[in-house]
């Protein structure tokens, strides 16, 4: 078997199959008289005066009175400004290949010798730093023969999923006209680049009068790194099993017709070439697990991932999926105390009720519990205190259950005051849990 370079009857020719580009011509207007009349004709006054009769009427239509030819820069047709000739240009090279696209190539193996070659086994594969992907293998059914001056054509496709250097390896094992078995390898290298970058920000916001409910907002900024415009067909966030997601959009002019047509046609979002950006905003909520309030699962900081699909100017498709997007790390608490309702204004020296919720986030019953207001380390007098028994008893709470209760309090000073040190104690386990964060109330005169 021979693989000596320069002695082969066959050779591979490769052309990338992709959408053609538009042939653009500069929209500079040129007057036809420039082809046979020099600019120095105006130096001779006699020749200049006899110029109009020398030019045929079809060339000088509407221009015979304008000897400076300034009208050559006027667009006589609005389409002239586009510069499109109506022609399409096939790719002259591999060009820019981006992650998420489908690499499609037309491969032709040509017999440039004067003799027929037989039993041609053809293989084509893509090699990267991490793997080798077989695209074509005719080992089980070799090409019987390729006549002198003939060729054998085929098309291969590969979904580009890796960045960096790629090599298209084409090999042929054949018998030449003299019956010698020969092996031909050819290599075609190209680089895969990233078409876009995705930057994300995650922010948790506590909402409601008691700041008990938490809503997570995810902002995704997509930037176009290609040399062509990208039309985003879909930028969808796929939440993990613990979350639900809603895309938030800016309010536009309200119209029932426009809303209905946009729902049907869904025009793509344009991200311009060379650094254009577009921002997407999603509202995430943690799902409830059989209770009225969501239960935070330990390790559930995995929010989900983005599915992005787009098309270029002439409809070339692309698709990318981001890695898992992480939120703030969530640590599980066995017992969690939250505020359900707090009065906005209370009267001085008058009892008021603070509604609380105690949640058991374990798979076993917990309790009974005791609730009290812990004392400050400082010598400051406590302004808000319990009205009645200093320690409140609560019954046990079942697994993954919760109980609502009211704490009877009283305020002894006017103005904005803090409720501090609400503490939960497990009587069985002898555990004192972290105190509830401070709450603010407004104390008014009666």
C-alpha positions as a Markdown table, in Angstrom:
| # | Residue | x | y | z |
|---|---|---|---|---|
| 1 | Unk | 0.0 | 0.0 | 0.0 |
| 2 | Unk | 1.3 | 3.4 | -1.0 |
| 3 | Unk | 0.6 | 6.8 | 0.5 |
| 4 | Unk | 3.4 | 8.8 | -1.2 |
| 5 | Unk | 2.3 | 12.4 | -1.9 |
| 6 | Unk | 2.2 | 13.5 | -5.5 |
| 7 | Unk | 1.5 | 10.1 | -7.0 |
| 8 | Unk | -2.2 | 9.9 | -6.4 |
| 9 | Unk | -4.9 | 9.6 | -9.1 |
| 10 | Unk | -7.6 | 11.0 | -6.8 |
| 11 | Unk | -7.9 | 14.3 | -5.0 |
| 12 | Unk | -10.6 | 15.8 | -2.7 |
| 13 | Unk | -12.3 | 19.1 | -3.3 |
| 14 | Unk | -14.4 | 20.6 | -0.5 |
| 15 | Unk | -16.9 | 23.4 | -0.6 |
| 16 | Unk | -18.9 | 24.5 | 2.4 |
| 17 | Unk | -22.6 | 24.5 | 1.8 |
| 18 | Unk | -24.2 | 27.5 | 3.4 |
| 19 | Unk | -26.6 | 30.2 | 2.4 |
| 20 | Unk | -25.1 | 32.4 | -0.4 |
| 21 | Unk | -24.4 | 36.1 | 0.3 |
| 22 | Unk | -25.8 | 39.1 | -1.5 |
| 23 | Unk | -23.6 | 40.6 | -4.2 |
| 24 | Unk | -23.4 | 44.3 | -3.4 |
| 25 | Unk | -22.1 | 46.9 | -5.8 |
| 26 | Unk | -21.2 | 50.5 | -4.7 |
| 27 | Unk | -24.1 | 52.7 | -5.7 |
| 28 | Unk | -21.8 | 55.3 | -7.5 |
| 29 | Unk | -23.5 | 56.7 | -10.6 |
| 30 | Unk | -21.3 | 57.3 | -13.7 |
| 31 | Unk | -22.4 | 59.3 | -16.8 |
| 32 | Unk | -21.9 | 57.4 | -20.1 |
| 33 | Unk | -20.4 | 60.5 | -21.8 |
| 34 | Unk | -17.3 | 60.0 | -19.6 |
| 35 | Unk | -16.4 | 57.0 | -21.7 |
| 36 | Unk | -15.6 | 59.0 | -24.8 |
| 37 | Unk | -15.4 | 62.7 | -23.8 |
| 38 | Unk | -12.4 | 64.0 | -21.8 |
| 39 | Unk | -12.7 | 66.6 | -19.1 |
| 40 | Unk | -10.3 | 69.0 | -21.0 |
| 41 | Unk | -13.0 | 69.6 | -23.6 |
| 42 | Unk | -14.2 | 72.6 | -21.5 |
| 43 | Unk | -10.8 | 74.2 | -22.0 |
| 44 | Unk | -11.7 | 74.9 | -25.6 |
| 45 | Unk | -14.6 | 77.3 | -25.8 |
| 46 | Unk | -15.4 | 76.4 | -29.4 |
| 47 | Unk | -15.5 | 72.7 | -28.6 |
| 48 | Unk | -17.6 | 73.3 | -25.4 |
| 49 | Unk | -20.2 | 75.3 | -27.4 |
| 50 | Unk | -20.5 | 72.5 | -30.0 |
| 51 | Unk | -20.7 | 69.7 | -27.3 |
| 52 | Unk | -24.5 | 69.2 | -27.2 |
| 53 | Unk | -24.9 | 68.5 | -30.9 |
| 54 | Unk | -22.1 | 65.9 | -30.6 |
| 55 | Unk | -23.9 | 63.8 | -28.0 |
| 56 | Unk | -26.8 | 61.7 | -29.0 |
| 57 | Unk | -30.2 | 62.5 | -27.5 |
| 58 | Unk | -30.5 | 59.1 | -25.8 |
| 59 | Unk | -27.3 | 59.7 | -23.8 |
| 60 | Unk | -28.0 | 63.3 | -22.9 |
| 61 | Unk | -31.7 | 63.0 | -22.1 |
| 62 | Unk | -32.6 | 65.6 | -19.4 |
| 63 | Unk | -28.9 | 66.4 | -19.1 |
| 64 | Unk | -28.1 | 68.6 | -22.1 |
| 65 | Unk | -28.5 | 71.8 | -20.2 |
| 66 | Unk | -26.2 | 70.5 | -17.3 |
| 67 | Unk | -22.7 | 70.4 | -18.7 |
| 68 | Unk | -21.2 | 69.8 | -15.3 |
| 69 | Unk | -22.9 | 66.4 | -15.1 |
| 70 | Unk | -23.8 | 67.0 | -11.4 |
| 71 | Unk | -26.9 | 64.9 | -12.0 |
| 72 | Unk | -24.8 | 61.7 | -12.1 |
| 73 | Unk | -24.9 | 61.7 | -8.3 |
| 74 | Unk | -28.7 | 61.8 | -8.3 |
| 75 | Unk | -30.5 | 58.5 | -7.7 |
| 76 | Unk | -33.0 | 58.1 | -10.5 |
| 77 | Unk | -34.4 | 55.0 | -8.9 |
| 78 | Unk | -34.7 | 54.5 | -5.1 |
| 79 | Unk | -33.4 | 50.9 | -5.5 |
| 80 | Unk | -30.1 | 52.3 | -6.7 |
| 81 | Unk | -29.1 | 53.3 | -3.1 |
| 82 | Unk | -29.2 | 49.7 | -1.9 |
| 83 | Unk | -26.4 | 48.6 | -4.3 |
| 84 | Unk | -27.9 | 45.1 | -4.8 |
| 85 | Unk | -27.3 | 43.7 | -8.2 |
| 86 | Unk | -29.7 | 40.8 | -7.8 |
| 87 | Unk | -26.9 | 38.3 | -7.8 |
| 88 | Unk | -26.0 | 35.8 | -5.1 |
| 89 | Unk | -22.4 | 34.8 | -4.3 |
| 90 | Unk | -21.5 | 31.2 | -3.4 |
| 91 | Unk | -19.0 | 30.8 | -0.5 |
| 92 | Unk | -15.4 | 31.0 | -1.7 |
| 93 | Unk | -14.0 | 29.6 | 1.5 |
| 94 | Unk | -15.1 | 28.0 | 4.7 |
| 95 | Unk | -15.6 | 31.4 | 6.2 |
| 96 | Unk | -16.6 | 32.0 | 9.8 |
| 97 | Unk | -18.1 | 29.0 | 11.5 |
| 98 | Unk | -19.9 | 29.5 | 14.8 |
| 99 | Unk | -20.8 | 27.3 | 17.7 |
| 100 | Unk | -24.4 | 26.1 | 17.5 |
| 101 | Unk | -24.5 | 26.1 | 13.7 |
| 102 | Unk | -24.7 | 23.0 | 11.4 |
| 103 | Unk | -21.5 | 22.6 | 9.4 |
| 104 | Unk | -22.5 | 21.3 | 6.0 |
| 105 | Unk | -19.9 | 20.5 | 3.3 |
| 106 | Unk | -20.1 | 19.3 | -0.4 |
| 107 | Unk | -17.1 | 17.0 | -1.0 |
| 108 | Unk | -16.0 | 15.8 | -4.4 |
| 109 | Unk | -13.3 | 13.2 | -5.0 |
| 110 | Unk | -11.9 | 13.6 | -8.5 |
| 111 | Unk | -10.0 | 11.2 | -10.7 |
| 112 | Unk | -7.4 | 13.4 | -12.5 |
| 113 | Unk | -5.5 | 10.5 | -14.1 |
| 114 | Unk | -6.1 | 8.9 | -17.5 |
| 115 | Unk | -6.9 | 5.5 | -16.0 |
| 116 | Unk | -9.9 | 4.2 | -14.0 |
| 117 | Unk | -9.6 | 3.6 | -10.3 |
| 118 | Unk | -11.6 | 0.9 | -8.5 |
| 119 | Unk | -12.8 | -0.3 | -5.1 |
| 120 | Unk | -12.7 | 3.2 | -3.5 |
| 121 | Unk | -13.3 | 3.3 | 0.2 |
| 122 | Unk | -14.1 | 6.8 | 1.4 |
| 123 | Unk | -14.1 | 8.1 | 5.0 |
| 124 | Unk | -14.9 | 11.6 | 6.3 |
| 125 | Unk | -14.6 | 12.6 | 9.9 |
| 126 | Unk | -14.4 | 15.7 | 12.1 |
| 127 | Unk | -11.5 | 15.8 | 14.6 |
| 128 | Unk | -11.4 | 18.1 | 17.6 |
| 129 | Unk | -9.3 | 18.3 | 20.7 |
| 130 | Unk | -11.8 | 16.1 | 22.5 |
| 131 | Unk | -13.3 | 13.7 | 20.1 |
| 132 | Unk | -13.5 | 12.3 | 16.5 |
| 133 | Unk | -16.9 | 12.2 | 14.8 |
| 134 | Unk | -17.4 | 9.9 | 11.8 |
| 135 | Unk | -19.5 | 11.5 | 9.1 |
| 136 | Unk | -19.2 | 9.0 | 6.2 |
| 137 | Unk | -17.8 | 5.5 | 5.8 |
| 138 | Unk | -18.2 | 3.4 | 2.6 |
| 139 | Unk | -16.2 | 0.5 | 3.9 |
| 140 | Unk | -19.2 | -1.9 | 3.6 |
| 141 | Unk | -20.2 | -0.6 | 0.2 |
| 142 | Unk | -17.1 | 0.8 | -1.6 |
| 143 | Unk | -17.5 | 2.9 | -4.7 |
| 144 | Unk | -17.0 | 0.4 | -7.5 |
| 145 | Unk | -15.1 | 2.6 | -9.9 |
| 146 | Unk | -14.4 | 6.2 | -10.8 |
| 147 | Unk | -13.6 | 6.7 | -14.5 |
| 148 | Unk | -10.8 | 8.8 | -15.8 |
| 149 | Unk | -11.7 | 12.5 | -15.4 |
| 150 | Unk | -14.8 | 11.5 | -13.4 |
| 151 | Unk | -15.7 | 12.2 | -9.8 |
| 152 | Unk | -17.8 | 11.0 | -6.9 |
| 153 | Unk | -19.7 | 13.6 | -4.9 |
| 154 | Unk | -21.3 | 13.4 | -1.4 |
| 155 | Unk | -22.5 | 15.8 | 1.3 |
| 156 | Unk | -21.7 | 15.6 | 5.1 |
| 157 | Unk | -23.2 | 17.5 | 8.0 |
| 158 | Unk | -22.1 | 18.1 | 11.6 |
| 159 | Unk | -23.7 | 20.0 | 14.4 |
| 160 | Unk | -21.0 | 22.2 | 15.8 |
| 161 | Unk | -20.9 | 21.8 | 19.6 |
| 162 | Unk | -17.3 | 22.6 | 20.5 |
| 163 | Unk | -15.1 | 25.8 | 20.2 |
| 164 | Unk | -11.6 | 26.0 | 18.8 |
| 165 | Unk | -9.8 | 24.1 | 16.0 |
| 166 | Unk | -11.6 | 21.5 | 13.9 |
| 167 | Unk | -10.2 | 19.4 | 11.2 |
| 168 | Unk | -12.2 | 17.7 | 8.4 |
| 169 | Unk | -10.3 | 14.6 | 7.5 |
| 170 | Unk | -11.1 | 13.0 | 4.2 |
| 171 | Unk | -9.4 | 9.6 | 3.3 |
| 172 | Unk | -9.6 | 7.3 | 0.3 |
| 173 | Unk | -8.4 | 3.8 | -0.1 |
| 174 | Unk | -8.4 | 2.7 | -3.7 |
| 175 | Unk | -6.8 | 0.6 | -6.5 |
| 176 | Unk | -5.2 | 2.7 | -9.2 |
| 177 | Unk | -5.1 | 1.9 | -12.9 |
| 178 | Unk | -2.1 | -0.4 | -12.4 |
| 179 | Unk | -3.8 | -2.4 | -9.6 |
| 180 | Unk | -1.7 | -0.9 | -6.8 |
| 181 | Unk | -3.6 | -0.2 | -3.6 |
| 182 | Unk | -3.1 | 3.4 | -2.4 |
| 183 | Unk | -4.2 | 5.4 | 0.6 |
| 184 | Unk | -5.0 | 9.2 | 0.2 |
| 185 | Unk | -5.5 | 11.4 | 3.3 |
| 186 | Unk | -6.4 | 15.1 | 3.0 |
| 187 | Unk | -7.0 | 17.6 | 5.8 |
| 188 | Unk | -9.1 | 20.7 | 5.9 |
| 189 | Unk | -8.8 | 22.9 | 9.0 |
| 190 | Unk | -11.2 | 25.5 | 10.3 |
| 191 | Unk | -11.8 | 27.4 | 13.6 |
| 192 | Unk | -15.1 | 27.5 | 15.4 |
| 193 | Unk | -15.9 | 30.7 | 17.2 |
| 194 | Unk | -18.5 | 31.8 | 19.7 |
| 195 | Unk | -21.4 | 33.7 | 18.0 |
| 196 | Unk | -22.6 | 35.3 | 21.1 |
| 197 | Unk | -22.0 | 35.8 | 24.8 |
| 198 | Unk | -24.6 | 35.5 | 27.6 |
| 199 | Unk | -24.1 | 37.4 | 30.9 |
| 200 | Unk | -26.6 | 36.8 | 33.7 |
| 201 | Unk | -27.5 | 38.6 | 36.9 |
| 202 | Unk | -29.6 | 37.0 | 39.7 |
| 203 | Unk | -31.3 | 39.1 | 42.3 |
| 204 | Unk | -33.6 | 38.1 | 45.1 |
| 205 | Unk | -36.3 | 40.6 | 46.2 |
| 206 | Unk | -38.5 | 40.3 | 49.2 |
| 207 | Unk | -42.0 | 41.6 | 48.6 |
| 208 | Unk | -45.1 | 42.2 | 50.6 |
| 209 | Unk | -45.7 | 44.3 | 53.7 |
| 210 | Unk | -44.0 | 41.7 | 55.9 |
| 211 | Unk | -41.2 | 41.0 | 53.3 |
| 212 | Unk | -41.9 | 37.3 | 53.7 |
| 213 | Unk | -42.3 | 36.3 | 50.1 |
| 214 | Unk | -39.2 | 36.1 | 47.9 |
| 215 | Unk | -39.1 | 36.6 | 44.2 |
| 216 | Unk | -36.0 | 35.9 | 42.1 |
| 217 | Unk | -35.3 | 38.0 | 39.0 |
| 218 | Unk | -32.9 | 36.7 | 36.3 |
| 219 | Unk | -31.5 | 39.2 | 33.8 |
| 220 | Unk | -29.8 | 37.7 | 30.7 |
| 221 | Unk | -27.8 | 40.0 | 28.4 |
| 222 | Unk | -27.0 | 38.5 | 25.0 |
| 223 | Unk | -24.3 | 40.1 | 22.9 |
| 224 | Unk | -23.7 | 39.4 | 19.2 |
| 225 | Unk | -20.1 | 38.7 | 18.2 |
| 226 | Unk | -20.7 | 37.8 | 14.6 |
| 227 | Unk | -20.4 | 40.0 | 11.5 |
| 228 | Unk | -24.0 | 39.6 | 10.6 |
| 229 | Unk | -27.3 | 40.5 | 12.3 |
| 230 | Unk | -28.9 | 37.8 | 14.4 |
| 231 | Unk | -32.6 | 37.3 | 14.5 |
| 232 | Unk | -33.5 | 35.6 | 17.8 |
| 233 | Unk | -36.3 | 33.2 | 17.2 |
| 234 | Unk | -36.4 | 32.0 | 20.8 |
| 235 | Unk | -34.7 | 32.8 | 24.1 |
| 236 | Unk | -36.5 | 30.5 | 26.5 |
| 237 | Unk | -35.5 | 29.9 | 30.1 |
| 238 | Unk | -36.1 | 26.3 | 31.2 |
| 239 | Unk | -36.3 | 26.3 | 35.0 |
| 240 | Unk | -35.2 | 23.4 | 37.1 |
| 241 | Unk | -37.8 | 21.2 | 38.9 |
| 242 | Unk | -38.0 | 23.5 | 41.9 |
| 243 | Unk | -38.8 | 26.7 | 40.0 |
| 244 | Unk | -41.3 | 28.3 | 37.7 |
| 245 | Unk | -40.3 | 31.1 | 35.3 |
| 246 | Unk | -42.2 | 33.9 | 33.6 |
| 247 | Unk | -40.6 | 36.2 | 31.0 |
| 248 | Unk | -41.2 | 39.9 | 31.7 |
| 249 | Unk | -41.6 | 42.3 | 28.8 |
| 250 | Unk | -42.0 | 46.1 | 28.6 |
| 251 | Unk | -45.5 | 47.4 | 28.1 |
| 252 | Unk | -46.0 | 48.7 | 24.5 |
| 253 | Unk | -49.0 | 50.5 | 22.9 |
| 254 | Unk | -52.0 | 48.4 | 23.7 |
| 255 | Unk | -53.9 | 47.0 | 20.7 |
| 256 | Unk | -56.0 | 43.8 | 20.6 |
| 257 | Unk | -55.2 | 43.4 | 16.9 |
| 258 | Unk | -51.5 | 43.9 | 17.4 |
| 259 | Unk | -51.5 | 41.6 | 20.4 |
| 260 | Unk | -53.2 | 38.8 | 18.5 |
| 261 | Unk | -51.0 | 39.1 | 15.4 |
| 262 | Unk | -47.8 | 39.2 | 17.5 |
| 263 | Unk | -48.9 | 36.0 | 19.3 |
| 264 | Unk | -49.4 | 34.3 | 16.0 |
| 265 | Unk | -46.4 | 35.6 | 14.0 |
| 266 | Unk | -44.0 | 36.3 | 16.9 |
| 267 | Unk | -41.5 | 38.6 | 15.1 |
| 268 | Unk | -37.9 | 37.8 | 16.0 |
| 269 | Unk | -35.7 | 40.1 | 18.1 |
| 270 | Unk | -32.9 | 41.7 | 16.1 |
| 271 | Unk | -29.5 | 41.8 | 17.6 |
| 272 | Unk | -27.2 | 43.8 | 15.4 |
| 273 | Unk | -23.8 | 42.6 | 14.2 |
| 274 | Unk | -20.5 | 43.6 | 15.8 |
| 275 | Unk | -21.5 | 43.9 | 19.5 |
| 276 | Unk | -25.3 | 44.5 | 19.5 |
| 277 | Unk | -27.0 | 43.5 | 22.7 |
| 278 | Unk | -30.5 | 42.7 | 23.9 |
| 279 | Unk | -31.6 | 42.1 | 27.5 |
| 280 | Unk | -34.2 | 39.6 | 28.7 |
| 281 | Unk | -35.8 | 39.5 | 32.2 |
| 282 | Unk | -37.4 | 36.5 | 33.9 |
| 283 | Unk | -39.3 | 36.3 | 37.1 |
| 284 | Unk | -38.6 | 33.0 | 39.0 |
| 285 | Unk | -40.7 | 31.6 | 41.8 |
| 286 | Unk | -40.0 | 28.6 | 44.0 |
| 287 | Unk | -42.6 | 25.9 | 43.7 |
| 288 | Unk | -44.7 | 24.8 | 46.7 |
| 289 | Unk | -44.4 | 21.2 | 47.9 |
| 290 | Unk | -47.9 | 20.4 | 49.1 |
| 291 | Unk | -48.2 | 23.4 | 51.4 |
| 292 | Unk | -49.4 | 27.0 | 51.0 |
| 293 | Unk | -45.9 | 28.4 | 51.2 |
| 294 | Unk | -42.8 | 27.3 | 49.2 |
| 295 | Unk | -40.3 | 25.1 | 50.9 |
| 296 | Unk | -36.7 | 25.8 | 50.3 |
| 297 | Unk | -34.8 | 22.7 | 49.4 |
| 298 | Unk | -31.2 | 22.4 | 50.3 |
| 299 | Unk | -29.0 | 22.7 | 47.3 |
| 300 | Unk | -31.8 | 24.0 | 45.1 |
| 301 | Unk | -29.8 | 27.0 | 44.0 |
| 302 | Unk | -29.8 | 25.6 | 40.4 |
| 303 | Unk | -32.3 | 27.9 | 38.6 |
| 304 | Unk | -32.2 | 26.4 | 35.1 |
| 305 | Unk | -30.7 | 27.1 | 31.7 |
| 306 | Unk | -31.4 | 29.2 | 28.6 |
| 307 | Unk | -32.3 | 27.7 | 25.2 |
| 308 | Unk | -31.4 | 30.2 | 22.4 |
| 309 | Unk | -32.2 | 29.8 | 18.7 |
| 310 | Unk | -31.5 | 32.4 | 16.0 |
| 311 | Unk | -31.2 | 32.9 | 12.2 |
| 312 | Unk | -28.9 | 35.1 | 10.2 |
| 313 | Unk | -29.8 | 37.5 | 7.4 |
| 314 | Unk | -30.5 | 34.8 | 4.9 |
| 315 | Unk | -32.1 | 32.3 | 7.4 |
| 316 | Unk | -29.1 | 30.3 | 8.4 |
| 317 | Unk | -30.2 | 28.6 | 11.7 |
| 318 | Unk | -28.3 | 28.3 | 15.0 |
| 319 | Unk | -29.0 | 26.9 | 18.4 |
| 320 | Unk | -27.2 | 27.2 | 21.8 |
| 321 | Unk | -27.9 | 26.0 | 25.3 |
| 322 | Unk | -26.2 | 27.6 | 28.3 |
| 323 | Unk | -24.9 | 25.8 | 31.3 |
| 324 | Unk | -27.0 | 25.6 | 34.5 |
| 325 | Unk | -27.5 | 29.1 | 35.9 |
| 326 | Unk | -27.0 | 29.2 | 39.7 |
| 327 | Unk | -28.8 | 31.5 | 42.2 |
| 328 | Unk | -27.9 | 32.2 | 45.8 |
| 329 | Unk | -27.0 | 29.1 | 47.8 |
| 330 | Unk | -30.0 | 27.9 | 49.9 |
| 331 | Unk | -29.4 | 26.2 | 53.2 |
| 332 | Unk | -32.2 | 24.2 | 54.7 |
| 333 | Unk | -33.6 | 25.2 | 58.1 |
| 334 | Unk | -35.4 | 22.6 | 60.2 |
| 335 | Unk | -37.7 | 25.3 | 61.7 |
| 336 | Unk | -38.5 | 28.6 | 60.1 |
| 337 | Unk | -40.4 | 31.5 | 61.6 |
| 338 | Unk | -42.0 | 34.1 | 59.3 |
| 339 | Unk | -44.2 | 37.1 | 59.7 |
| 340 | Unk | -47.6 | 36.8 | 58.1 |
| 341 | Unk | -49.2 | 40.1 | 59.2 |
| 342 | Unk | -48.2 | 43.1 | 61.1 |
| 343 | Unk | -50.3 | 46.3 | 61.7 |
| 344 | Unk | -49.0 | 49.4 | 60.0 |
| 345 | Unk | -50.0 | 51.7 | 62.9 |
| 346 | Unk | -50.5 | 50.8 | 66.6 |
| 347 | Unk | -51.6 | 52.9 | 69.5 |
| 348 | Unk | -49.3 | 53.6 | 72.4 |
| 349 | Unk | -49.9 | 51.5 | 75.5 |
| 350 | Unk | -52.5 | 49.5 | 73.6 |
| 351 | Unk | -52.2 | 45.8 | 72.9 |
| 352 | Unk | -51.9 | 44.6 | 69.3 |
| 353 | Unk | -51.5 | 41.3 | 67.6 |
| 354 | Unk | -48.6 | 40.1 | 65.4 |
| 355 | Unk | -49.5 | 37.2 | 63.2 |
| 356 | Unk | -46.6 | 34.6 | 62.7 |
| 357 | Unk | -46.1 | 31.3 | 60.9 |
| 358 | Unk | -44.0 | 28.5 | 62.2 |
| 359 | Unk | -43.0 | 26.0 | 59.5 |
| 360 | Unk | -41.5 | 22.5 | 60.0 |
| 361 | Unk | -39.2 | 21.8 | 57.0 |
| 362 | Unk | -38.2 | 18.3 | 58.1 |
| 363 | Unk | -39.8 | 14.9 | 57.5 |
| 364 | Unk | -40.6 | 14.3 | 61.1 |
| 365 | Unk | -42.8 | 15.9 | 63.8 |
| 366 | Unk | -41.1 | 18.7 | 65.8 |
| 367 | Unk | -41.9 | 20.4 | 69.0 |
| 368 | Unk | -43.6 | 21.4 | 71.3 |
| 369 | Unk | -42.1 | 24.9 | 71.2 |
| 370 | Unk | -41.8 | 28.0 | 73.3 |
| 371 | Unk | -41.9 | 31.6 | 72.0 |
| 372 | Unk | -40.5 | 34.6 | 73.8 |
| 373 | Unk | -38.8 | 37.9 | 73.4 |
| 374 | Unk | -35.1 | 37.7 | 74.2 |
| 375 | Unk | -33.5 | 40.5 | 76.1 |
| 376 | Unk | -31.0 | 42.9 | 74.5 |
| 377 | Unk | -27.4 | 42.7 | 75.4 |
| 378 | Unk | -27.4 | 46.5 | 75.9 |
| 379 | Unk | -28.9 | 48.3 | 78.8 |
| 380 | Unk | -31.6 | 50.0 | 76.6 |
| 381 | Unk | -35.1 | 49.6 | 77.8 |
| 382 | Unk | -37.3 | 47.4 | 75.6 |
| 383 | Unk | -40.0 | 49.6 | 73.9 |
| 384 | Unk | -42.1 | 46.7 | 72.5 |
| 385 | Unk | -42.8 | 43.8 | 74.8 |
| 386 | Unk | -45.2 | 40.9 | 75.3 |
| 387 | Unk | -48.6 | 41.7 | 76.8 |
| 388 | Unk | -49.3 | 38.9 | 79.2 |
| 389 | Unk | -47.2 | 35.8 | 79.9 |
| 390 | Unk | -43.6 | 36.2 | 78.8 |
| 391 | Unk | -43.4 | 32.7 | 77.3 |
| 392 | Unk | -46.0 | 31.4 | 74.8 |
| 393 | Unk | -46.4 | 27.6 | 74.4 |
| 394 | Unk | -47.0 | 26.0 | 70.9 |
| 395 | Unk | -48.1 | 22.5 | 70.1 |
| 396 | Unk | -45.9 | 20.2 | 68.0 |
| 397 | Unk | -45.9 | 20.7 | 64.2 |
| 398 | Unk | -46.2 | 17.8 | 61.9 |
| 399 | Unk | -43.7 | 16.9 | 59.2 |
| 400 | Unk | -43.6 | 19.6 | 56.4 |
| 401 | Unk | -46.4 | 21.3 | 58.2 |
| 402 | Unk | -47.0 | 24.8 | 59.6 |
| 403 | Unk | -49.0 | 26.5 | 62.2 |
| 404 | Unk | -50.2 | 30.2 | 62.4 |
| 405 | Unk | -50.3 | 31.9 | 65.8 |
| 406 | Unk | -50.7 | 35.5 | 67.2 |
| 407 | Unk | -48.3 | 37.2 | 69.6 |
| 408 | Unk | -49.9 | 39.7 | 71.9 |
| 409 | Unk | -47.6 | 42.8 | 72.1 |
| 410 | Unk | -47.7 | 46.3 | 73.5 |
| 411 | Unk | -45.7 | 49.4 | 72.6 |
| 412 | Unk | -44.7 | 52.0 | 75.2 |
| 413 | Unk | -43.1 | 54.7 | 73.1 |
| 414 | Unk | -44.2 | 56.9 | 70.2 |
| 415 | Unk | -42.6 | 56.9 | 66.7 |
| 416 | Unk | -41.0 | 54.2 | 64.6 |
| 417 | Unk | -40.1 | 51.3 | 66.9 |
| 418 | Unk | -38.5 | 47.9 | 66.4 |
| 419 | Unk | -39.8 | 44.5 | 67.5 |
| 420 | Unk | -36.7 | 42.6 | 68.3 |
| 421 | Unk | -35.7 | 39.2 | 69.6 |
| 422 | Unk | -38.6 | 36.9 | 68.8 |
| 423 | Unk | -37.1 | 33.5 | 69.6 |
| 424 | Unk | -38.2 | 29.9 | 69.1 |
| 425 | Unk | -37.2 | 27.1 | 71.5 |
| 426 | Unk | -37.7 | 23.4 | 71.0 |
| 427 | Unk | -38.5 | 21.8 | 74.4 |
| 428 | Unk | -37.7 | 18.3 | 73.3 |
| 429 | Unk | -34.4 | 18.9 | 71.4 |
| 430 | Unk | -33.4 | 21.8 | 73.7 |
| 431 | Unk | -32.5 | 23.9 | 70.7 |
| 432 | Unk | -32.9 | 27.6 | 70.4 |
| 433 | Unk | -33.3 | 28.7 | 66.8 |
| 434 | Unk | -32.2 | 32.0 | 65.3 |
| 435 | Unk | -34.3 | 35.0 | 66.2 |
| 436 | Unk | -36.6 | 36.6 | 63.7 |
| 437 | Unk | -35.1 | 39.6 | 62.0 |
| 438 | Unk | -36.2 | 43.0 | 63.5 |
| 439 | Unk | -39.5 | 44.4 | 62.4 |
| 440 | Unk | -40.5 | 48.1 | 62.4 |
| 441 | Unk | -43.9 | 49.5 | 63.4 |
| 442 | Unk | -45.2 | 53.0 | 63.8 |
| 443 | Unk | -46.6 | 53.9 | 67.2 |
| 444 | Unk | -49.1 | 56.7 | 67.3 |
| 445 | Unk | -50.9 | 58.6 | 70.0 |
| 446 | Unk | -54.2 | 56.7 | 70.3 |
